[in-house]
Amino acid sequence: MVVTFMALIISKRLSAVTALILIPVAFGLASGAGPELGAMVMGGVKQVAPTALMLMFAILYFAIMFDAGLFEPAVRRILRYVGNDPLRVVLGTALLATVISFDGDGATTVLIVTTAFLPLYLRLGMNPLILALMLLLTNTVVNLIPWGGPVARAASALHLDVAQMFLGLVPSLFAGLAYAFVVAFWIGRKERRRLGWTPASKEVALDELALPTVQSDTHRPKLFWVNLALTAGLMYSMATGLAPLPLLMMVGFSLALLVNYPRLAEQKARVAAHAESVLMVIALIFASGVFTGVLSGTGMVDGMSEKIVQLIPDGGGQYFSILTALVALPLNFLISNDAFFFGILPVLGAAGAQYGIDPMHIARASVLGQPVHALSPLVAAVYLISGIIKRDMGDMQRYCLLWAIGSSLVLIATAVVTRAII
């Protein structure tokens, strides 16, 4: 079942949603589990429902904040700071990508950062591949937030609490960002020397650059501080576990919508504007409940995990979470996130459980290879970036891969030190 699912996903014969539903139902019927199949599926769907709720309202919340212009002052302040200093430009790229990545939408981050900085790179004669690298090193790390994608998928696949999983990854997230800014500083210094930049070099005027702007009809500049306070309060509530994450996101979304767009017509328009992206994510999460429900309910996952355990050398079981993190690097590059998290991770989780490894540690370990995954030819954002900066995808992979591996190793090492995956 897993091999069929992965083959159909990788070959693009079926979408992830349809494959997650039809493949397990077909194999469940073939295994003779027909009478119990409905209960298995509904059990799996119920387990992923909290994650689906959280994701839906989180995506809508940050989409509304972007529409209202919460991130626009950060864009302009960063551009004013960088001037024409190559070192500041690289650091500013990393900083802006970090800030914008908190909306959880990689495509939005790419478009905003490239619109803001690519003209500056070209004007100064800087290597545009540096811009791609900064996007990669920051976005993939920040994407470990609960609504970013990988964490939600891993939590859904193993039926875990998203908030608890994320809190264990917070030290790794900060370490990964620190690594990204160290790399930015080092590369920026090299660009300074290559371009012969001096403090006396001519400044580039801010109004000479094409800045990303929020549509005037949705922009709410007078509510900036209100939106910032609301977002800060939401983050604080998440970190302290004030309430279940789905409830926090539902309340946050409702307040954001009511404060920024009090008229009913405006509220409908904002929700409708982002409905497509929300619908696909929620459909994917609920479909994953079908897959994992059948996988576990029929006993398939137990059978596969026993075989994996037999392959682990004596004494190696205690390091299974670390092995999972290391194996995730090549697997995340070679196969899609859907195939890895919904096809392979449940088996790894069950195998680790036989060694007494907490499934939470296996889930955390599985997401630490995301910087490498971002360069996979299966990721659409790679083609988007390479198209915008007009560089071949192979050039991008050669320039960024070693740095991406370094980022993943930093994430793994921090998780081990903080005992997030042990």
N, C-alpha and C positions, 0 to 999 in steps of 0.2 A: 504493500500500500504506500509506504513512504517513498520507495523508488519510483513508483508510477506517478505519484504526486510531484516529486521533484523533476522528473523527466518532462512532464506536461508543462510545468511552470517554466523551466529553463528553455524549452523549445518554443514557448509562447503559443502552444496549441490551446491552452485554456487560461483564463484569467485566474488570479489567486483566489478570488471569491468563489467562483464556480468550482474550481478544483478542490477547495477546502470543504465544499458541501457534497459534491457528487462522488468524489473518489472514496471517502470513508463510508458513505451510504452504500455504494456498490460493493465494497469489500466486506462491510458488515453483513449485508445480505448473503454474500457468497460464503461467509464463515458460519452461517446458520444462526446468526444472532437476530433474525428478523423480529420475533415477538418482543425482544427487549430493546430493540434499536431506538425506538422513540424515547424511552426513559433515559438511555445513554446520551442521546443528542440533547434533550432538554436539560439534563444534569450538567453537561458541558457548557451550554448556553447560559444557564443560571450562574455558573461560576465566573464567566467573563463579563457578566452584565455590569458590575461596578466599574471595571476598567473602561468599558464602552461609554458609560455615563460620564466618567471623568474626562475622557478624551474629547467627547463631543462638545462639552461646555468649555473645556480649556481652549480648544481651537477657536471656538466662537469668541471667547473672551479676548484673546490676544489679537484676533482679526479686528475686533471692534476698537481695541486700543491703537492698532495701526491706523485704522480709518480716522480715528479722532486726532491723530497726530502726536501720540505720546513719544514716539521715537524720533520725530523730526528735529527737535532741538539738539539731540545727541549727534545727529548727522552733521548739522551745521557747526556745532562747537568743535567737533573733531576736525573738520576740514579747516576751520580757522586756525587750529593749533598746529597742523602739520606744515603749513606753508609750502616751501619748495625743498625742504630738507629730506633727502631720501630715507634717513633713519626714522624721522618722525612720520613720514608717509607710510612706511611699513608697519610701524607701531600703531598708527592711526587705523590702518586697514584691519589689523588684528582686533583692535578695540571696538571698532564699529561692527565688525562681523560677530563679535561676542555679544554685543548689546542686542543686535537685531535677531540673532539666533534664538533668543528667548521666546520668540513667537512660535517656535516649533515647526516652521515651514521653511525647508531648505531652499526652495525655489525663490521665495520672497527675499531671503537673505542674499542669495547670489545676485538677484536683480538690483537690490538697493545698493549693495556694496560696490558692484561693478559700475553702476551708473554714477556713483559718487566719486570713485577713485580711478577708474580706467583712464579718463581724459587726463588726469594728473600724471599717471604713470607714463602715458604716451608723450605728454608735453615735456616731461623731465628726462625722457630717454631710458626709463627704468624697465627692467624685464617684467612683462605682464605675468609670467609664470609665478613670480613672487606673490602676486595678488591671489592667484589660484591656491597657492600653498597656504597662505594665511586664512583663506576661506575654509580650506580643508581642516587645518589643525584646530581651528576654533569651533566651527559649526559642528563637527562630529563629536567634540567633547561636550559642548553645551547641549547637544541633542540627547544627552543622557537624562535630561529632565523628564518627568513622567509623561508629558504630552508630546515628547519628541518623536516617539516611534519605537526604537529598539527596546526600551525598558517596558513599554506597554505590551509589546509583542511577547517578550520573554515572560513577563508576569502572567499574561493570558495563557501561554503555552503550559506553564506549570501551576496555574491557578494560585498565584501568590498576591499578597497585598502590594500594590504599586508604591505606596508611600513608604513602606518599610524597606522595600528594595532600593528605592532612590536614596533614602537617608544614608544607607550604608555606602553608597557610591559618591556621596558629596566630597569626601577627601580626595578621591581619585579625580573628580571633576576639577577641583581647584589645582591639583598637581598637573593635570593635563593642560590647563590654561596657563599655568606658570611656565611649563615647557614651551608652549606656543609663543609666549612673549620673549622668552630667552632666545628662541630661534629667530624671532622677528628682530630682536636687537642685534644679533650676530650678523644676519643677512643685511640689515639696514646699514651697519657699519661697512660691510663689504661694498654695498652699492655707493656709499659716500666716496670711498676710495676710487672705485671704478669710474665714477662720473666726475671726479675731481671737484666735488662740491666744497664750497667755503661759505662761511656766514655772510660774506659780501654778495653772494649770488642773488640775482633778481628774484623777488617774491612773485608768486603767481596770485593774481587777484581772485578773490572768491567768486565774484560775479562773472569771471571768465569761464567758469566750469558749469557743466550741466548738472544741477542738483536734483535728486529725487524729491518730488513734492507730493503731498497728500491732496486729494481732490478737495476743492474749496467747499463743495456742498456737504462733505462729511467731516471736514476739519473743525475741531473744537479747541482752539488755542487758549481760550479763557478758562478751560477746565483742565489745563495741563497738571496743575498741582493737585487737583482733586483726583485725577486719574493716577498720578504717581503715588499718592497716598493710598489709594485703593489697591493698587498693584503691590505696594510694599506690605500693606496689611495682609493681603492674600498670601504672599510669600512667607511672612512671619507665621501665619496660621498653619501653613503647610509644614514648616520646619518644626513647629512645636506640637504638631498633632492635635490641634484644638478641636477638630472634628474630622470625620471621614473625608478623604480627598474628593470623592464625587460631590458630596454636599457643599464643600467649600467652593468648588468650581461652579456649581449651579447657582449658589448665592452670589458669587463674584460676577458671573455673567449677567445675572438679572439686574444687579446694581449698576453695572457698567452700561447696560443697554438703557436703563431708565434714566440715569444721570445724563448721558450724552445725547440720547435720542428719545426725548419724552413723548413725542407724538407717535401714535400707533402705526401710522403709515411709514414713518422713518424706521421704526423697529422692524417691521416686516421686510423693508427693503434691505436692511443690513444683514438680517438672517438669510434672506434669499440670495444675497450677493456671495455668500460663503457656503451655501448649502451643498454645492457639488463636492467640494473638498471634504466637508464633514461627512457626507453620506458614504463616500468610498471608504473612509477610515472606519466608520462604525460598522459597515457591512463586513469589512475584513475581520474585525474583532469578533463579531457574532459568528461568522463563518468558521473562525478558528475554534470556537466552542464545539461545533459539530465534529471537527477533525479530532480534537483532543478527547472529546467525550467518547467517541467510538474507539480511539486508540487505547484508552485506558479501560473502558468498560468491557471490551472483548478479551482483555488480557494480552493483547499484542505487545504493549509496551513492556510488560513484565517479561514476556518471552525473549524479546530483543535485548533487554537489559541484562538478563542472565547470561546470554551469549557474550556480551561485551565484557562482563565481569570475568568470564573465563579467559579472556585475552589479556587482562591486566596482569603484569608480573607480580609475584608475591612482594608485599610491602609497598606496592605502588598505589594501592587504593586510597591511602590517607592523603595523597596529593592529587586526588581526582579533580578537584575544582581548579587547581593550577593547570593540570593537563587540559581541562576543558577550555581555559582561557587561551592556552597556546595553540590548541587545535583550531580554535575559532578564527585565528588570524588567516590561515590559508582558506578555510572553508568560507569565511565571510567574503573573501575575494572571488572565489570560484562559483559560488551560488548566491541566489537572491536572499534577502532577509526573510522573506516569507518561507522559502524552502528550508532555511536553516532553523529558524525559530519554531516553526510549526511541524517540520518533518523530523529534524534531528534532535533538537533540544529536549523534547519529552523523553526520548530514549536515554539521553545522557543524564537527565534528572533521575530517572528510575535506576539507572546503573549506579549513580553516585549514592542513592539512598541505601543500596545494598551494602555499601561501605560505611554507612552511618553519616554520610555527608548531607548537610542540610540543603534541600532543594533551593533555598534562597541563595546559597553560595554559588550553586551551579548557574542559577539565573544571572546573578551579577557577573560571573566569569564570562558568560556567553556574550555580553554586550561590550566587552573591553577591546574587541578587535574592530570596532566601527571606523577608526581612522583609516585602516587598511581597506575596509569594505567600500569606503567612499571613492576609491580609485578603480573599483571593479567596472568592467565594461557592461555590467548589468544595471548600473546606476544611471538614471537619466540625467541627474545633475552634472555628471562629468561631461556629457556632451553639451549641456547648456553652457557650462563655463568655457570649455574649449572653443565653442562657437563664438562666444562673446569676445574672448581675448584673441581670437584668430590664431590659435596654436593647435598643432596636431595633438590628438589624445595620447599618442605614444610618447610625445615629448613631455606632456604633463605627467604621465605615469613615471617616466624616468627621473624627472626632476623632483617629484614629491614622494616617491615610494619609500625611500630610506627614512625620510623625516616622519612619514606616517607610521612606519614600523616602530620608530623610536617613541612616538606618542603612545602607541598601544602598549609598549613595554613599560613606559612610565605609569600608565593607568594600572597595569597588572601589578607592578612592584608596589605601588601605593596601596592597592587593595589587599595585597598580602601583608604588608606592614601593619595596616589598620585592622587586619583580620576580618575584612569584609568577604573574603572568599576562602577562608580556612575553617 
